[in-house]
Amino acid sequence: MPLLDADLPPPEFLQLAGHPLRWRLLGELGRSDRTVHELTGLVGEAQNLVSYHLGKLRGGRLVSARRSSADGRDTYYGLDLLRVGALLSATGRALHPGLRLQAPERDDSRIGAPVSVLFLCTGNSARSQMAEALIRRRSGGRVATVSAGSHPKALHPNAVRVMREAYGLDISGQASKHLDVFADETFDWVISLCDRVREACPEFPGDPRVIHWSLANPATGEPDEATYPLFVETATELSTRIDYLLAALAEQGSAS
């Protein structure tokens, strides 16, 4: 019996991602969340064409879209890393059982030293504080990380709670800081987690790699018990993105 039924069409992932422009768009979104205008400039194609292919990628749930909290007329697009990884694995198995994609075990010892990351959001009360704690723990201290905000607020109790209950981390001693505190410091990576702070982000010395993760603010102003599920969702999204960031850092460390 043949391993592959030649009469079957290619997996949907190949049909979606195999188009040259869509592949380029996926690559750009794998680096940073982007607006249509930004993607148009990066790939050098007309906006209507880029929007058309983004619609195809959204239809296949390879890409997500979220209205900007800074400018409601803009939409940020992001790559669904977990789904793309699962579809790549399924595509390999469809061709041959021996081609199952297996994610390599992350080896943070390969991360080049030193690597420094600054996380930014508006209040530095939730998203950036959780990201700081997660990457510090998961890198085993190999990533020097801090966080700050453009309009600092007190650490949100739900951020403390979700880190403690879901990840076993105590962040109650972390303090909110204004991004001006780090204005003269150099970082390898500057990661904005909030559309508003991205608009206000200053240039940092040393030519850091600047990327954006467009995450909704889980602190909506409602009672803490009502917003706690939003904090759980945000922490899960951060956890996924940070794992992929650490994999990229380890790969860079191996290459260097």
C-alpha positions in Angstrom: 0.0 0.0 0.0 1.5 3.4 -0.9 2.3 5.8 1.9 0.8 8.7 0.0 -2.4 8.7 -2.0 -1.3 10.6 -5.1 -5.0 11.4 -5.9 -5.4 13.5 -2.8 -5.0 17.3 -3.1 -2.1 18.9 -1.2 -2.9 19.8 2.4 -4.7 23.1 2.9 -1.7 24.6 4.6 0.4 24.2 1.4 -2.3 25.7 -0.7 -2.5 28.7 1.6 1.1 29.2 2.5 2.6 28.1 -0.8 1.7 31.3 -2.6 4.9 33.4 -2.8 3.3 36.6 -1.4 1.5 34.8 1.3 4.7 33.1 2.3 6.4 36.5 2.5 3.6 37.9 4.6 3.8 34.9 7.0 7.5 35.5 7.3 7.1 39.2 8.2 4.4 38.4 10.7 6.6 35.7 12.3 9.0 38.6 13.2 6.5 41.2 14.5 2.8 42.1 14.5 2.2 44.5 11.6 -0.5 46.7 10.1 -1.4 46.5 6.4 0.4 49.7 5.7 3.6 48.3 7.2 3.3 45.0 5.4 2.7 46.8 2.1 6.0 48.7 2.5 7.9 45.5 3.5 6.8 43.3 0.6 6.6 46.1 -2.0 3.1 45.3 -3.2 -0.2 47.3 -3.5 -2.4 47.5 -0.4 -5.4 45.9 -2.0 -3.3 42.9 -3.0 -1.8 42.6 0.5 -5.2 42.9 2.1 -6.6 40.2 -0.3 -3.9 37.7 0.7 -4.2 38.6 4.4 -7.9 37.7 4.1 -7.0 34.3 2.7 -4.5 33.7 5.6 -7.1 34.8 8.1 -9.7 32.5 6.5 -7.3 29.6 7.1 -6.7 30.8 10.7 -3.0 31.2 10.1 -3.1 34.9 10.9 -5.2 36.8 13.5 -6.3 40.4 13.4 -7.0 42.8 16.2 -8.1 46.4 16.0 -5.5 48.8 17.2 -6.1 50.3 20.7 -4.0 53.4 19.6 -5.8 54.1 16.3 -9.1 52.3 15.8 -8.7 52.7 12.1 -5.7 50.4 12.0 -5.6 46.7 12.5 -2.7 44.6 13.7 -2.1 41.2 12.1 -0.2 38.5 13.9 1.0 34.9 13.1 -0.8 32.1 15.0 2.5 30.3 15.9 0.9 27.2 17.5 -1.5 26.6 14.7 1.1 27.1 12.0 3.4 24.6 13.9 0.6 22.0 14.1 -0.2 22.4 10.4 3.4 22.1 9.4 3.6 18.8 11.3 0.4 17.5 9.8 1.7 18.4 6.3 4.8 16.4 6.9 2.9 13.4 8.1 0.6 13.6 5.1 3.6 13.2 2.8 5.3 10.4 4.8 4.9 9.1 8.4 8.6 9.6 8.9 8.4 13.3 8.1 6.6 14.2 11.3 7.7 17.6 12.5 9.1 17.5 16.1 9.8 20.6 17.9 13.4 20.4 19.3 13.9 20.7 23.0 14.7 24.2 23.9 18.3 24.5 25.1 18.6 28.0 26.6 22.3 27.3 27.3 22.9 28.2 23.7 21.6 31.7 24.1 24.5 34.1 23.5 25.5 36.1 26.5 24.6 38.7 27.3 21.1 39.1 25.8 19.0 42.0 27.1 15.3 42.6 26.6 13.0 45.5 27.4 9.3 44.9 27.5 7.0 47.9 27.2 3.3 48.6 27.7 1.3 51.6 28.8 0.9 51.1 32.5 3.7 48.6 33.2 1.1 47.0 35.5 0.3 43.8 33.8 1.4 42.6 30.4 5.0 43.8 30.5 5.4 42.7 34.1 4.2 39.2 33.3 6.5 39.0 30.3 9.5 40.1 32.3 8.9 37.4 34.9 8.2 34.6 32.4 11.3 35.2 30.3 13.5 35.6 33.3 12.4 32.2 34.7 12.4 30.4 31.4 15.8 31.6 30.3 17.3 30.6 33.6 18.6 34.1 34.0 20.4 34.1 30.7 18.2 36.9 29.4 18.6 40.1 31.3 15.1 41.6 31.3 13.3 44.7 32.6 10.0 46.3 31.8 8.5 49.8 31.8 5.6 51.9 30.7 4.7 55.3 29.3 2.2 55.9 32.0 3.1 53.7 34.9 0.4 52.4 37.3 0.5 50.1 40.3 1.0 46.4 39.7 -2.3 44.9 39.0 -3.4 42.2 41.5 -4.6 39.9 38.7 -1.2 39.9 37.2 0.2 38.8 40.5 -2.5 36.2 40.9 -2.2 34.6 37.5 1.6 34.4 37.7 1.4 32.7 41.1 -1.5 30.3 40.3 -0.7 29.4 36.8 3.1 29.7 36.6 4.4 29.5 40.2 6.0 32.9 40.0 5.8 35.6 42.7 5.9 39.0 41.1 4.5 40.9 44.0 7.8 42.6 44.6 8.1 44.0 41.1 7.5 47.7 40.7 6.2 49.8 37.8 8.7 52.1 36.1 8.6 54.9 33.5 10.3 54.1 30.2 12.4 57.2 30.7 14.3 55.3 33.4 15.9 53.3 30.6 16.3 56.0 28.0 20.1 55.9 28.0 20.5 52.1 28.3 21.2 49.7 25.5 19.1 46.6 24.8 19.3 43.8 22.3 15.5 43.6 22.0 12.8 46.2 22.7 9.4 44.5 22.6 6.2 46.6 22.8 3.1 44.8 24.0 0.6 47.6 23.6 -0.4 49.6 20.6 -0.4 52.9 22.5 3.1 52.6 23.8 4.3 51.6 20.4 3.3 55.0 19.2 5.1 56.7 22.1 8.2 54.5 22.1 11.4 56.5 21.9 14.5 55.4 20.1 16.9 53.6 22.3 20.7 53.7 21.8 22.6 50.7 20.4 20.2 49.9 17.6 18.1 47.2 19.3 15.8 44.9 17.5 12.4 46.5 17.9 9.3 44.3 17.5 5.6 44.6 18.4 3.2 42.1 20.0 -0.3 43.6 19.8 -2.0 42.3 23.0 -5.2 43.7 24.4 -5.1 45.2 27.8 -6.7 42.7 30.2 -7.2 45.5 32.8 -10.5 46.8 31.4 -11.6 48.6 34.5 -14.1 46.0 35.5 -13.9 44.2 38.9 -10.9 42.0 39.3 -12.9 38.8 39.4 -14.6 39.6 36.1 -11.3 40.4 34.3 -9.2 37.5 35.7 -10.0 35.3 32.7 -8.6 38.0 30.4 -5.4 38.0 32.4 -5.2 34.2 32.0 -5.6 34.6 28.2 -2.9 37.3 28.1 -0.5 35.2 30.2 -1.1 32.2 27.9 -0.4 34.4 24.8 2.8 35.8 26.4 3.9 32.3 27.4 3.7 31.1 23.8 5.4 34.1 22.3 8.2 34.0 24.8 8.9 30.3 24.2 9.3 31.1 20.5 11.4 34.1 21.2 13.7 32.0 23.4 14.0 29.4 20.6 15.0 32.2 18.2 17.6 33.5 20.7 19.0 30.0 21.2 19.2 29.5 17.4 21.1 32.8 17.1 23.4 31.7 19.9 24.2 28.5 18.0 24.8 30.3 14.8 27.2 32.7 16.4 
